[in-house]
Amino acid sequence: MSDYQQFLNERDKIDYFIQKGYRINGVKEHLNGATVEFLHPKGNVFETLLIGTANARKYFTSLLLKQNHTSS
């Protein structure tokens, strides 16, 4: 799979959780990319994604900044 296709796949997974009402709860950076933890505010449901591409990491970072800006 090309890097671009992998990015699109990871972006779609991130968007799926955001559209379902999940919020980014935590991020752990490691050598394989980043592990992003999502929390659904109703029901305390946690989901985790492994994000490997640099573009997808930039994407969820922009969403995290937007999320933090709107919650202030």
DSSP file (Angstrom, degrees, kcal/mol; ACC not computed):
  #  RESIDUE AA STRUCTURE BP1 BP2  ACC     N-H-->O    O-->H-N    N-H-->O    O-->H-N    TCO  KAPPA ALPHA  PHI   PSI    X-CA   Y-CA   Z-CA
    1    1 A M              0   0    0      0, 0.0     2,-0.0     0, 0.0     0, 0.0   0.000 360.0 360.0 360.0 136.1    0.0    0.0    0.0
    2    2 A S     >  -     0   0    0      1,-0.1     4,-2.5     4,-0.0     5,-0.2  -0.310 360.0-112.7 -71.5 159.3    1.3    3.4   -0.9
    3    3 A D  H  > S+     0   0    0      1,-0.2     4,-2.5     2,-0.2     5,-0.1   0.883 118.8  52.7 -58.6 -38.4    2.0    6.0    1.9
    4    4 A Y  H  > S+     0   0    0      2,-0.2     4,-2.5     1,-0.2    -1,-0.2   0.922 109.3  47.6 -66.1 -43.2   -0.8    8.1    0.5
    5    5 A Q  H  > S+     0   0    0      2,-0.2     4,-2.1     1,-0.2    -1,-0.2   0.887 111.9  50.9 -63.7 -38.6   -3.3    5.2    0.5
    6    6 A Q  H  X S+     0   0    0     -4,-2.5     4,-2.5     2,-0.2    -2,-0.2   0.909 109.5  50.9 -64.9 -41.7   -2.2    4.4    4.1
    7    7 A F  H  X S+     0   0    0     -4,-2.5     4,-3.1     2,-0.2     5,-0.2   0.934 109.5  50.0 -59.3 -46.7   -2.8    8.0    5.1
    8    8 A L  H  X S+     0   0    0     -4,-2.5     4,-2.3     1,-0.2    -1,-0.2   0.897 111.1  49.9 -60.5 -40.1   -6.3    8.0    3.6
    9    9 A N  H  X S+     0   0    0     -4,-2.1     4,-1.7     2,-0.2    -1,-0.2   0.927 113.8  44.3 -63.0 -46.5   -7.1    4.8    5.5
   10   10 A E  H  X S+     0   0    0     -4,-2.5     4,-2.2     2,-0.2    -2,-0.2   0.898 112.7  51.9 -66.7 -40.7   -5.9    6.3    8.8
   11   11 A R  H  X S+     0   0    0     -4,-3.1     4,-2.8     1,-0.2    -2,-0.2   0.901 108.2  51.9 -62.1 -41.4   -7.6    9.6    8.1
   12   12 A D  H  X S+     0   0    0     -4,-2.3     4,-2.0    -5,-0.2    -1,-0.2   0.882 109.4  49.8 -63.8 -38.3  -10.9    7.8    7.5
   13   13 A K  H  X S+     0   0    0     -4,-1.7     4,-1.7     2,-0.2    -1,-0.2   0.909 112.0  47.7 -66.3 -42.0  -10.6    5.9   10.7
   14   14 A I  H  X S+     0   0    0     -4,-2.2     4,-2.2     1,-0.2    -2,-0.2   0.944 112.3  49.1 -62.2 -48.3   -9.9    9.1   12.7
   15   15 A D  H  X S+     0   0    0     -4,-2.8     4,-2.8     1,-0.2    -1,-0.2   0.858 105.6  59.0 -60.9 -36.1  -12.9   10.8   11.0
   16   16 A Y  H  X S+     0   0    0     -4,-2.0     4,-1.4     1,-0.2    -1,-0.2   0.940 109.1  42.7 -58.8 -48.3  -15.1    7.9   11.8
   17   17 A F  H  <>S+     0   0    0     -4,-1.7     5,-2.3     2,-0.2    -2,-0.2   0.903 114.0  50.9 -66.7 -40.7  -14.5    8.2   15.5
   18   18 A I  H ><5S+     0   0    0     -4,-2.2     3,-1.5     1,-0.2    -2,-0.2   0.917 109.7  50.5 -62.7 -42.9  -14.8   12.0   15.5
   19   19 A Q  H 3<5S+     0   0    0     -4,-2.8    -1,-0.2     1,-0.3    -2,-0.2   0.789 105.0  57.7 -66.2 -27.2  -18.1   11.8   13.6
   20   20 A K  T 3<5S-     0   0    0     -4,-1.4    -1,-0.3    -5,-0.2    -2,-0.2   0.428 126.6-100.2 -82.6   1.3  -19.4    9.3   16.2
   21   21 A G  T < 5S+     0   0    0     -3,-1.5    -3,-0.2     1,-0.3    -2,-0.1   0.469  73.6 145.1  97.4   2.8  -18.8   11.9   18.9
   22   22 A Y      < -     0   0    0     -5,-2.3     2,-0.3    -6,-0.2    -1,-0.3  -0.379  34.1-151.2 -71.3 153.5  -15.5   10.6   20.2
   23   23 A R  E     -A   39   0A   0     16,-2.4    16,-2.8    -2,-0.1     2,-0.5  -0.927  27.4-101.7-121.6 150.0  -12.8   13.1   21.5
   24   24 A I  E     +A   38   0A   0     -2,-0.3    14,-0.3    14,-0.2     3,-0.1  -0.602  41.7 174.6 -71.9 122.3   -9.1   12.6   21.5
   25   25 A N  E     -     0   0A   0     12,-3.4     2,-0.3    -2,-0.5    13,-0.2   0.726  57.7  -7.1-103.6 -29.1   -8.2   11.7   25.0
   26   26 A G  E     -A   37   0A   0     11,-1.4    11,-3.0     2,-0.0     2,-0.4  -0.983  50.3-152.0-167.1 155.6   -4.5   10.9   24.8
   27   27 A V  E     -A   36   0A   0     -2,-0.3     2,-0.5     9,-0.2     9,-0.2  -1.000   5.2-168.6-136.2 133.0   -1.6   10.4   22.4
   28   28 A K  E     -A   35   0A   0      7,-2.3     7,-2.7    -2,-0.4     2,-0.3  -0.973  13.5-151.6-123.2 116.9    1.5    8.3   22.9
   29   29 A E  E     +A   34   0A   0     -2,-0.5     2,-0.3     5,-0.2     5,-0.2  -0.643  27.1 155.2 -84.5 141.9    4.3    8.8   20.5
   30   30 A H  E >   -A   33   0A   0      3,-2.5     3,-1.7    -2,-0.3    -2,-0.0  -0.895  58.1 -80.5-153.3-178.2    6.6    5.8   19.7
   31   31 A L  T 3  S+     0   0    0      1,-0.3     3,-0.1    -2,-0.3    -2,-0.0   0.743 124.9  52.5 -65.3 -24.2    9.0    4.5   17.0
   32   32 A N  T 3  S-     0   0    0      1,-0.1     2,-0.4    21,-0.0    -1,-0.3   0.395 125.0 -90.8 -91.9   3.0    6.1    3.1   15.0
   33   33 A G  E <   -A   30   0A   0     -3,-1.7    -3,-2.5     2,-0.0     2,-0.3  -0.973  67.7 -40.2 131.1-120.3    4.1    6.3   14.9
   34   34 A A  E     -AB  29  51A   0     17,-2.5    17,-3.6    -2,-0.4     2,-0.6  -0.997  34.8-139.0-149.3 146.6    1.5    7.3   17.5
   35   35 A T  E     -AB  28  50A   0     -7,-2.7    -7,-2.3    -2,-0.3     2,-0.5  -0.949  23.5-161.2-106.1 121.9   -1.2    5.6   19.5
   36   36 A V  E     -AB  27  49A   0     13,-2.8    13,-2.4    -2,-0.6     2,-0.5  -0.901   2.5-154.8-108.7 127.1   -4.3    7.8   19.7
   37   37 A E  E     -AB  26  48A   0    -11,-3.0   -12,-3.4    -2,-0.5   -11,-1.4  -0.888   8.4-161.9-103.5 127.1   -6.9    7.1   22.4
   38   38 A F  E     -AB  24  47A   0      9,-3.5     9,-2.1    -2,-0.5     2,-0.4  -0.856   0.7-161.1-107.5 143.2  -10.4    8.2   21.8
   39   39 A L  E     -AB  23  46A   0    -16,-2.8   -16,-2.4    -2,-0.4     7,-0.2  -0.990  12.0-143.9-125.9 129.0  -13.0    8.6   24.5
   40   40 A H  E  >> - B   0  45A   0      5,-2.5     4,-0.8    -2,-0.4     5,-0.7  -0.828  13.4-145.1 -89.5 123.9  -16.8    8.8   23.9
   41   41 A P  T  45S+     0   0    0      0, 0.0     2,-0.8     0, 0.0    -1,-0.1   0.751  86.9  62.9 -64.3 -24.0  -18.2   11.3   26.4
   42   42 A K  T  45S+     0   0    0      1,-0.2     3,-0.1   -21,-0.1    -2,-0.0  -0.858 121.1   3.0-104.6 102.4  -21.4    9.3   26.8
   43   43 A G  T  45S-     0   0    0     -2,-0.8    -1,-0.2     1,-0.1    -3,-0.0   0.407  99.3-103.2 110.5  -2.3  -20.6    5.9   28.3
   44   44 A N  T  <5 +     0   0    0     -4,-0.8     2,-0.5     1,-0.2    -1,-0.1   0.908  60.2 168.4  48.8  50.3  -16.9    6.1   28.9
   45   45 A V  E   < -B   40   0A   0     -5,-0.7    -5,-2.5    -3,-0.1     2,-0.4  -0.845  18.2-157.5 -96.4 125.6  -16.1    4.0   25.8
   46   46 A F  E     -B   39   0A   0     -2,-0.5     2,-0.3    -7,-0.2    -7,-0.2  -0.837  11.8-178.8-104.7 140.3  -12.4    4.0   24.8
   47   47 A E  E     -B   38   0A   0     -9,-2.1    -9,-3.5    -2,-0.4     2,-0.4  -0.977  10.6-154.0-132.4 148.4  -11.1    3.2   21.3
   48   48 A T  E     -B   37   0A   0     -2,-0.3     2,-0.4   -11,-0.2   -11,-0.2  -0.976   7.5-171.1-128.4 137.4   -7.4    3.1   20.2
   49   49 A L  E     -B   36   0A   0    -13,-2.4   -13,-2.8    -2,-0.4     2,-0.6  -0.977  18.4-140.6-124.9 140.5   -5.8    3.7   16.8
   50   50 A L  E     -B   35   0A   0     -2,-0.4     2,-0.5   -15,-0.2   -15,-0.2  -0.901  21.1-164.0 -95.7 120.0   -2.2    3.1   15.7
   51   51 A I  E     +B   34   0A   0    -17,-3.6   -17,-2.5    -2,-0.6   -44,-0.1  -0.927  16.9 168.5-110.1 121.2   -1.3    6.0   13.4
   52   52 A G        +     0   0    0     -2,-0.5     2,-0.2   -19,-0.2    -1,-0.1   0.734  47.2  81.7-106.0 -27.2    1.8    5.3   11.3
   53   53 A T  S  > S-     0   0    0      1,-0.1     4,-1.8   -47,-0.1     5,-0.1  -0.556  70.6-134.3 -88.4 148.2    2.0    8.0    8.6
   54   54 A A  H  > S+     0   0    0     -2,-0.2     4,-2.2     1,-0.2     5,-0.2   0.884 106.2  54.2 -64.0 -39.0    3.4   11.5    9.3
   55   55 A N  H  > S+     0   0    0      1,-0.2     4,-2.0     2,-0.2    -1,-0.2   0.877 107.8  49.2 -66.2 -36.4    0.5   13.1    7.4
   56   56 A A  H  > S+     0   0    0      2,-0.2     4,-2.6     1,-0.2    -1,-0.2   0.857 109.3  52.8 -69.9 -33.8   -2.1   11.3    9.6
   57   57 A R  H  X S+     0   0    0     -4,-1.8     4,-1.7     2,-0.2    -2,-0.2   0.905 110.2  47.6 -66.6 -39.7   -0.2   12.4   12.7
   58   58 A K  H  X S+     0   0    0     -4,-2.2     4,-2.1     2,-0.2    -2,-0.2   0.888 111.0  53.6 -63.9 -38.0   -0.4   16.0   11.5
   59   59 A Y  H  X S+     0   0    0     -4,-2.0     4,-1.9     1,-0.2    -2,-0.2   0.946 110.5  42.9 -64.2 -50.2   -4.1   15.5   10.8
   60   60 A F  H  X S+     0   0    0     -4,-2.6     4,-2.4     1,-0.2    -1,-0.2   0.823 111.0  57.5 -69.7 -26.6   -5.0   14.3   14.2
   61   61 A T  H  X S+     0   0    0     -4,-1.7     4,-2.5    -5,-0.2    -1,-0.2   0.912 106.1  48.9 -65.5 -41.6   -2.8   17.0   15.8
   62   62 A S  H  X S+     0   0    0     -4,-2.1     4,-2.1     1,-0.2    -2,-0.2   0.892 112.2  48.9 -64.8 -37.9   -4.8   19.7   14.0
   63   63 A L  H  X S+     0   0    0     -4,-1.9     4,-2.8     2,-0.2    -2,-0.2   0.889 110.5  51.3 -66.5 -38.3   -8.0   18.1   15.2
   64   64 A L  H  X S+     0   0    0     -4,-2.4     4,-2.5     2,-0.2    -2,-0.2   0.910 110.1  48.5 -65.0 -42.6   -6.6   17.9   18.7
   65   65 A L  H  X S+     0   0    0     -4,-2.5     4,-2.2     2,-0.2    -1,-0.2   0.912 113.3  47.4 -63.1 -42.1   -5.7   21.6   18.6
   66   66 A K  H  X S+     0   0    0     -4,-2.1     4,-2.2     2,-0.2    -2,-0.2   0.913 111.6  51.2 -64.4 -42.8   -9.2   22.5   17.3
   67   67 A Q  H  X S+     0   0    0     -4,-2.8     4,-1.2     1,-0.2    -2,-0.2   0.910 112.6  45.4 -60.5 -44.0  -10.8   20.3   20.0
   68   68 A N  H  X S+     0   0    0     -4,-2.5     4,-0.6     1,-0.2    -1,-0.2   0.846 111.7  52.7 -69.6 -34.1   -8.8   22.0   22.7
   69   69 A H  H >< S+     0   0    0     -4,-2.2     3,-0.6     1,-0.2    -2,-0.2   0.895 110.9  45.8 -68.1 -39.9   -9.5   25.5   21.3
   70   70 A T  H 3< S+     0   0    0     -4,-2.2    -1,-0.2     1,-0.2    -2,-0.2   0.733 110.3  54.0 -77.9 -21.1  -13.3   24.9   21.2
   71   71 A S  H 3<        0   0    0     -4,-1.2    -1,-0.2     1,-0.2    -2,-0.2   0.554 360.0 360.0 -88.8  -6.6  -13.4   23.5   24.7
   72   72 A S    <<        0   0    0     -4,-0.6    -1,-0.2    -3,-0.6    -2,-0.1   0.480 360.0 360.0 -78.4 360.0  -11.6   26.4   26.3
